[in-house]
Amino acid sequence: MEVQLREMSKDEFKIFFENSIFDYANDLVKSSDITMDEAHIQALGEFEEMLPNGLETKDNVLRIIVDVAEQKAVGIIWYLFEMTDDVKQVFLSDFIIKEEERRKGYASAALIEMERDAQRNGCAESIIYVWKHNSPGINLYTKCGYVTFRELEDGMYMKKGLKG
């Protein structure tokens, strides 16, 4: 399974932005005691804060995951480069494989591509936050070598060292 992470167009970004806010609001409702309206307002605010310049936001990488053999889009990935405790990291912000393309190896292949890009950009670690109600995500990240290093009430942070 070979995937490529290609740049997201402005039209694709608009769709991604709307869908991701909706998905994040749903996750917030599942994991906390707020209404959908409150969750939507919170999600929109957080996304606007994290991506103030959309596709051009510094240190953020927004890509379409493409099956190389079939040249079809199978999902999206959004990650950012950041410094935490003097360690350069890649943080996975959003990651979606289309429903009909799941369980085909695309997610693992996309994570590998993200990790390669992170290494090229000098990152020593990859960090992921996953909701506790997201069992398939937890299983995927564990299978790909991520380990939990911090648990919260609604989810957990997982990390993986990146070889130089």
C-alpha positions as CSV (number, residue, x, y, z in Angstrom):
1,M,0.0,0.0,0.0
2,E,1.6,3.3,-1.1
3,V,0.1,6.7,-0.4
4,Q,1.1,10.2,-1.2
5,L,0.3,13.3,0.8
6,R,-0.6,16.0,-1.7
7,E,-1.3,19.6,-1.0
8,M,-4.9,20.5,-0.2
9,S,-6.7,22.9,-2.6
10,K,-8.6,25.9,-1.2
11,D,-11.9,24.2,-2.1
12,E,-10.8,21.0,-0.4
13,F,-9.8,23.1,2.7
14,K,-13.2,24.7,2.9
15,I,-14.9,21.2,2.9
16,F,-12.3,19.9,5.4
17,F,-12.8,22.9,7.7
18,E,-16.6,22.5,7.8
19,N,-16.5,18.7,8.2
20,S,-13.8,18.8,10.9
21,I,-15.6,21.3,13.0
22,F,-18.7,19.1,12.8
23,D,-16.7,16.0,13.8
24,Y,-14.9,17.7,16.6
25,A,-18.2,19.1,18.0
26,N,-19.6,15.6,18.0
27,D,-16.5,14.3,19.9
28,L,-16.8,17.2,22.4
29,V,-20.5,16.2,23.0
30,K,-19.6,12.6,23.5
31,S,-16.8,13.4,25.9
32,S,-18.2,16.2,28.0
33,D,-21.4,17.7,29.3
34,I,-22.2,20.3,26.7
35,T,-24.8,20.9,24.1
36,M,-24.2,20.5,20.4
37,D,-24.6,24.3,20.0
38,E,-21.9,24.9,22.7
39,A,-19.7,22.3,21.2
40,H,-20.0,23.8,17.7
41,I,-19.1,27.3,19.0
42,Q,-16.1,25.8,20.9
43,A,-14.9,23.8,17.9
44,L,-15.2,26.7,15.5
45,G,-13.3,28.9,18.0
46,E,-10.5,26.4,18.4
47,F,-10.1,25.8,14.7
48,E,-10.0,29.5,13.9
49,E,-7.4,30.0,16.6
50,M,-5.2,27.0,15.4
51,L,-5.6,27.9,11.6
52,P,-5.8,31.7,11.5
53,N,-4.4,31.8,8.0
54,G,-6.1,28.6,6.7
55,L,-3.8,26.6,4.5
56,E,-1.1,29.2,4.9
57,T,-0.9,28.9,8.7
58,K,2.8,28.6,9.7
59,D,4.1,25.1,10.8
60,N,0.8,23.4,9.8
61,V,0.6,20.8,7.1
62,L,-2.8,20.0,5.6
63,R,-2.8,17.2,3.0
64,I,-5.0,14.9,1.0
65,I,-4.1,11.3,1.4
66,V,-4.0,9.7,-2.1
67,D,-3.7,6.0,-3.1
68,V,-0.7,6.1,-5.5
69,A,-1.8,3.1,-7.6
70,E,-5.4,4.2,-8.1
71,Q,-4.7,8.0,-7.9
72,K,-7.8,8.5,-5.7
73,A,-8.2,10.6,-2.6
74,V,-8.8,8.4,0.4
75,G,-8.6,10.8,3.3
76,I,-7.1,13.9,4.9
77,I,-4.3,14.5,7.4
78,W,-3.4,17.7,9.3
79,Y,-0.3,17.9,11.4
80,L,1.8,20.6,12.8
81,F,5.4,21.1,13.9
82,E,6.0,22.5,17.4
83,M,8.7,22.7,20.1
84,T,7.8,21.2,23.5
85,D,10.4,21.1,26.3
86,D,13.1,21.8,23.7
87,V,12.1,18.9,21.6
88,K,10.8,19.4,18.1
89,Q,7.7,17.3,17.6
90,V,5.0,16.6,15.0
91,F,1.5,16.7,16.4
92,L,-1.3,15.0,14.6
93,S,-4.3,17.4,14.7
94,D,-6.8,15.7,12.5
95,F,-6.8,12.5,10.5
96,I,-9.7,11.0,8.6
97,I,-9.8,8.1,6.2
98,K,-13.1,7.9,4.2
99,E,-15.5,5.4,5.6
100,E,-15.5,3.2,2.5
101,E,-11.6,3.2,2.4
102,R,-11.0,2.1,6.0
103,R,-9.3,-1.2,7.0
104,K,-7.2,-1.2,3.8
105,G,-3.9,0.0,5.2
106,Y,-4.3,3.7,4.2
107,A,-4.1,5.0,7.8
108,S,-0.9,3.2,8.7
109,A,0.7,4.2,5.4
110,A,-0.4,7.9,5.9
111,L,1.1,7.9,9.4
112,I,4.4,6.6,8.0
113,E,4.4,9.4,5.4
114,M,3.7,12.0,8.1
115,E,6.6,10.6,10.2
116,R,9.0,10.7,7.3
117,D,8.0,14.4,6.7
118,A,8.5,15.1,10.4
119,Q,12.0,13.5,10.3
120,R,12.9,15.6,7.2
121,N,11.8,18.7,9.3
122,G,13.9,17.8,12.3
123,C,11.3,16.3,14.6
124,A,12.4,13.8,17.2
125,E,8.9,12.7,18.3
126,S,5.4,12.2,17.0
127,I,2.5,13.1,19.3
128,I,-1.2,12.1,19.0
129,Y,-4.2,12.9,21.1
130,V,-6.9,10.3,20.9
131,W,-10.4,10.3,22.5
132,K,-11.1,7.4,24.8
133,H,-14.2,6.6,22.8
134,N,-12.1,6.1,19.7
135,S,-11.2,2.4,20.1
136,P,-10.2,2.0,16.4
137,G,-7.9,5.0,16.6
138,I,-6.3,3.7,19.8
139,N,-5.7,0.3,18.2
140,L,-4.2,1.8,15.1
141,Y,-1.8,4.1,16.9
142,T,-0.7,1.2,19.2
143,K,-0.2,-1.0,16.2
144,C,1.9,1.7,14.6
145,G,4.2,1.9,17.7
146,Y,2.6,4.8,19.7
147,V,2.5,4.5,23.5
148,T,0.3,6.3,26.0
149,F,2.3,8.8,28.1
150,R,-0.5,11.0,29.5
151,E,-4.1,10.1,30.2
152,L,-6.9,12.6,30.7
153,E,-10.5,12.1,31.6
154,D,-11.7,12.1,28.0
155,G,-8.7,10.9,26.1
156,M,-4.9,10.2,26.0
157,Y,-1.7,11.5,24.5
158,M,0.4,9.0,22.7
159,K,3.9,9.3,21.4
160,K,6.4,7.6,19.2
161,G,10.1,8.4,18.9
162,L,11.3,9.2,15.4
163,K,14.6,7.8,14.3
164,G,17.1,10.3,12.8
